[in-house]
Every structure is written in structure tokens, then in C-alpha cells.
Amino acid sequence: MWEEKLKVYDELVAKCLRFERKGKTMPYTSANGHMFSLLNKAGEIGIRFSKEVQKKYMEEFDSTIFKSYNSVMQGYVLIPEYMLKDLDNVAKYLNESYDYVTSLDPK
């Protein structure tokens, strides 16, 4: 099951040409030292947004805060399973997240 989710995550990231997937055992994307998406060990995808956007998208997607290894990932939204049927749409959110983290001061 996790391997299937990894394929979905890889497909999603491949739709975004400005960055690539990193990590062997914990797949993620990052820019300027800020991680902005992640596939956790449960096979769930989380995408990072500003606090205001996170709140808006949790309501819009009927979703929750994203957790990884039992830790709440600040600013991340859990991407619901139903959204993964339209990766082109989710790629828009991932690109939006990339734009957000590149606006932050580099780490």
C-alpha cells in the first residue's frame, strides 16, 4: 500500500517542473531549506501553506492538520484521498505551496 502511495506522490511531484522529490525513506519536497510536502509512513500526503491558507483549505477540502510520526506538522494540510484522483488539481496546490515557502527567508 505504501509503495502505491509513493507512486502517486511521485506522479504528483513530476507534474511540478520547478522542484523535485527528495528523500529515500521519507519522500518530501523542499526549497530554501523549508520542507513543503511530505509522504508519511501511513501513506498520507501533506502540503504546507501559510496559517490563513491552511485554515481555509482544511475547511474547503473537509480535511485536518497533517501528522507525521505522531507529530503535528505546523502549517500542513492532509490531502484527502478523494483529491488524489485529480493530480493535476493537487499539483496546483503543491505549486502554490512552493511559491509560499520560496517567499520565506531561507534557512
Secondary structure, DSSP 4 states (H G I P E B T S, - for coil): -HHHHHHHHHHHHHT-TT---B-SSS-EEEETTEEEEEE-TTS-EEEE--HHHHHHHHHHHT--EEEETTEEEEEEEE--GGGGG-HHHHHHHHHHHHHHHHTSPP-
